[in-house]
Amino acid sequence: NNPEFSFMDTQLERFRSLYQTRMELHQADDITECLDIAMNEDTTVFIMLNDTVTKNLTDEQRAYFKKAGLKTLSEIKDGDSYVAVIEGGKVKEEKLQAFDYVKTTYSLSYKGTLPDGKKYELTSGGSFHGKASSCLIEGEEKCLNERGIHIAVYNNKYSEFMYASYFDTHLESERDCYKLEFNELVKDEEKHGELQDNEIFMKALVRYNDVETLKATKKEKLSLQNNYV
């Protein structure tokens, strides 16, 4: 209750709203869990599809999309281009460009304005629509150009971009967030030719191996338990 330290209340609230939420988003293995965390009264959430995303998209995930108000996404088909905007926890826009390798060969684009006045432009390209994903905010790219369902999150309360990642639901219905982080770092390091010399890379390698060891240990314990049942 000391007025001298009242500024810390604001800093703690900012930490909870931004950094703690970033960690929770990063650790979400299922796209439904990620959207649950991302969609609230303080955020604008962008969704963009890149390439094909339906092979391992589950019925449960489609049902979640529909319940969340993302009806078009719940009915998405292989190769479609799609973008969505969710503002203040409510779906503001869904745009679809259905797969057609004869008539349509260009990507889907959508422009808008955030509550604080910043401009954004979203791009989605399905299998025959450029295989693209982009989220530009004031001209700055926030999105990776990888296959999957991309999610980008902007905090309206603090006018700050929070998070961007993707779920390759063509490959698997859930992702391994640590493996994803590791793979992205490997790509970046290979690009710059510094793979084995980078201290950050080596730390990530140790962390990833620790996670894999932990998973293997859990499986081993479960197998032992089953043998004694």
Salt bridges, closest charged atoms under 4 A:
GLU13 OE1 - ARG16 NH1 3.81
GLU13 OE2 - LYS157 NZ 3.86
GLU75 OE2 - LYS71 NZ 2.87
GLU87 OE1 - LYS92 NZ 3.65
GLU93 OE2 - LYS95 NZ 3.86
GLU140 OE2 - LYS142 NZ 3.28
GLU146 OE2 - LYS187 NZ 3.03
GLU160 OE1 - ARG14 NH2 2.37
GLU160 OE2 - ARG22 NH2 3.00
ASP168 OD2 - ARG147 NH2 2.78
ASP176 OD2 - LYS215 NZ 2.13
GLU181 OE1 - HIS26 NE2 3.84
GLU181 OE1 - ARG207 NH1 2.99
GLU184 OE2 - LYS187 NZ 3.61
ASP188 OD1 - HIS192 ND1 3.68
GLU199 OE2 - LYS203 NZ 3.48
GLU212 OE2 - LYS215 NZ 3.76
